Amino acid sequence: MLLRFTRSIPRSCAVRVALAAVAMAGLTAVGWAAEPQPWQMNLQPPATPVMEQLAAFHNGLWPPGLLVITFLITIFVLGLLAYVMVRFHHSRHPLPTRTSHNAIIEILWTVVPVVILVLIAIPSFKLMYYMDRVPNADMTIKVTAHQWYWSYEYPDQGGLGFDSNLIQEKDLQPGQKRLLEVDNPLVVPVDTNVRVQVTGSDVIHSWFVPSFGVQEYAVIGRLNESWFRVEHAGAYYGECNQICGVNHAFMPIKVVAVSNDDFQKWLGDAKKKFAAAPPAESTPAGSQMAPGAAVVAAAAQPAAGAPPAGN
């Protein structure tokens, strides 16, 4: 009976480990979306070349990414601890050694971390340069942050501009996402290099879209710049991730990427809609941006009773 019981322990452990691995894989799959998900794990799936390189730098197997390097260091340290606990147990060494220095080990634990940091720094600097340098921008968008909403302008399109406000929970339509939906999303064409110029009107904000790999500070009196190139049509979400005041959690970002033809259709309708509107700083955001195509209409659903700019 005892033998049978002891043999069942490894089987039980193996089954539990397998179930845990399946559960972890399922949770990881759930997390791969263009917006936050319950129990999300890992980064959001890349939607731009910048985010693809960021994800590769973070997760990559070869050259080793940050997760791989961290894992290897953890396993190495854990192995050293296990070796020390077994090799130098008090039962084997009743009288502890009085050794206080080891020149070789002290040199190694100084040089090896430096080498690891240099190996990480080289691709890191290359990636930072790639993120900061706008490659032949096809269009420009100016983003202005306010407490607590966003204003978007298209300088290449006659100064087209509008405000983007959170849709209140009581006004959400079926299928819309709480704390992420806005009345007027930013609409951009796919496969287009978009220069993003970000500034602020009051306190420090941050225009952050995780699946784009873009986080740019919005500072009053400064014009910071970034870029993205969306490779797939769809809706992408972000938020201000600076603690910018009491309504910090209520200024989401929604970007709708459409085909070039649908973007031109939307552009024509948007120019008519906002042509007679006051400047973006004081425009009441009470209605949905006029969609020019079905994909835009589906991604940017109408807001019932959306609050005026500033929530």
Stockholm file with secondary structure:
# STOCKHOLM 1.0

chainA/1-311         MLLRFTRSIPRSCAVRVALAAVAMAGLTAVGWAAEPQPWQMNLQPPATPVMEQLAAFHNGLWPPGLLVITFLITIFVLGLLAYVMVRFHHSRHPLPTRTSHNAIIEILWTVVPVVILVLIAIPSFKLMYYMDRVPNADMTIKVTAHQWYWSYEYPDQGGLGFDSNLIQEKDLQPGQKRLLEVDNPLVVPVDTNVRVQVTGSDVIHSWFVPSFGVQEYAVIGRLNESWFRVEHAGAYYGECNQICGVNHAFMPIKVVAVSNDDFQKWLGDAKKKFAAAPPAESTPAGSQMAPGAAVVAAAAQPAAGAPPAGN
#=GR chainA/1-311 SS CHHHHHHHHHHHHHHHHHHHHHHHHHHHHHHCSSSCCTTCCSCCCCCSHHHHHHHHHHHCTTTTCHHHHHHHHHHHHHHHHHHHHHHTCTTTCSSCCCCCCCHHHHHHHHHHHHHHHHHHHHHHHHHHHHHHSCCSCSEEEEEEEETTEEEEEEGGGTTEEEEECBCCGGGCCTTCCTTTCBSSCEEEESSCCEEEEEEESSSCEEEEEGGGTEEEEECBTCCEEEEECCCSCEEEEEEECSCCSTTGGGCEEEEEEECHHHHHHHHHHHHHHHHTSCCGGGCCCCSCCCCSSHHHHHHSCCCTTCCCTTC
#=GC SS_cons         CHHHHHHHHHHHHHHHHHHHHHHHHHHHHHHCSSSCCTTCCSCCCCCSHHHHHHHHHHHCTTTTCHHHHHHHHHHHHHHHHHHHHHHTCTTTCSSCCCCCCCHHHHHHHHHHHHHHHHHHHHHHHHHHHHHHSCCSCSEEEEEEEETTEEEEEEGGGTTEEEEECBCCGGGCCTTCCTTTCBSSCEEEESSCCEEEEEEESSSCEEEEEGGGTEEEEECBTCCEEEEECCCSCEEEEEEECSCCSTTGGGCEEEEEEECHHHHHHHHHHHHHHHHTSCCGGGCCCCSCCCCSSHHHHHHSCCCTTCCCTTC
//
